[in-house]
């Protein structure tokens, strides 16, 4: 059994064949999926998908590249919306300095609100961090000092210092198809440093298809290839990685039942 801890089943890429995509995931052992929110104001679309598929759960939050669109979303809004039985996480929120489209201060405002909601609810914060290692490390360190909160460094592609800080603060590190790319030697080296009880796998579908399907639209069933490469990297069996990452997923997504 595997769990795709981060995908985007509400994106238009999947609209015409969502039934088939979920079925293909189940067929290869991906038994549950978490479809991640990028705009709070589109949560109803995510909830509609989760109602259609018992194996699919979701988060509530604002992607940093959309932060300026939802500055009116307050901590209490995130807390209230997270009470839905299918909402198992907060986010994704964070910092993205790669695309110079949203002011860093707006991204930080959104991130701090999401951290507060994760702290209040106990639900994990799904963190997007790109080209922002130093600021992210500083914020996580400062905010954890005010009170711990569960979090996941999703689609990890940052440097070893952020990985180390995340783990030291109690966070989980999730690897996507980027781990499988031939030029990702440094990322695979970082994976070897992550304690087994903090490892997760994801697709971030429809983006970043792993090596076996490079260039194609990604989908939850492809997380199998990421798990295979992670197993090879760590020198363990694929079954072991499946067991490890699945148990970790249920631990961090503590609200998500086994279905």
ABEGO torsion letter per residue (X at the ends): XBBBABBBAABAAAAAAAAAAAAAAAAAGBABBBBBBABAAAAAAAAAAAAABAABBBBBEBBAAAAAAAAABBAAAAAAAAABAABABBOBBEBBAABBABBAAAAAAAAAAAAAAAAAAGBBBBBBBBGAAAAAAAAAAAAAAAEBBBBBBBGBABBAAAAAAAAAAGBBBBBBAAAABAAAAAAAAAAAABBAAABBBBAGOABGBBAAABGBBBBAAAAAAAAAAAAAAAGBBAAAAAAAAAAAAAAABAABBBX
